[in-house]
Amino acid sequence: MAFTLPPLPYAYDALQPFMSKETLEYHHDKHHKAYVDKGNELIAGTGLENLSLEEAMIAAFKDKTKAGLFNQLGQHYNHNHFWNWMKGNGGGKNMPGALEAKITSDLGGYDAFRGSFIQAGLTQFGSGWCWLAVDNASGKLEVLKTPNGENPLVAGKTPILGCDVWEHSYYIDYRNARQKYLEAFVDSLINWDYVGQLFEKGPLKIAA
Ligand code: MN3
């Protein structure tokens, strides 16, 4: 079953002024589409074609000869969620109560989360992502960063929020000011309802 590019869950201008229509047109229509197309091309003939996206991604991660495929599938997975991790009039502390309580108990509260999430994104050298994830073994929330197309699933953690810190995500709107982009993401864009839904679903354990 071929992977497909999902439509954006909102209008291209819905995240302005924090993320422009131009950024979303390039990022969704060109970059994400390229991951889907290249992923479909590279998965052909590997025997992984009939797995779910998550299963195929983990299998490709474990096979070092499939690093190219892994990065495409990882980026497809990451971007599928990334569009939903944002909304107009989002961000700030307006989140579901159970999630807020968990952030307080595991991370020391919203301000500590905000600081460490932005710091993780800022200190990811080169392209990658910063994350809020649940460790499947301990059940605790963690803030972490990953390079390129990687994500917390490959380390036995369930991502519930992620921010793309590849330059294509912010260069049109913020030029090289990654910190300003990360601050805008946290303060004005996070769709906490979607983060809360993933939190309530609990650990995602992929058999592979
Ligand atoms: Mn991207």
Boltz pocket constraint, residues with backbone or C-beta under 6 A from the ligand:
constraints:
  - pocket:
      binder: B
      contacts: [[A, 27], [A, 31], [A, 79], [A, 164], [A, 166], [A, 168], [A, 169]]
      max_distance: 6.0
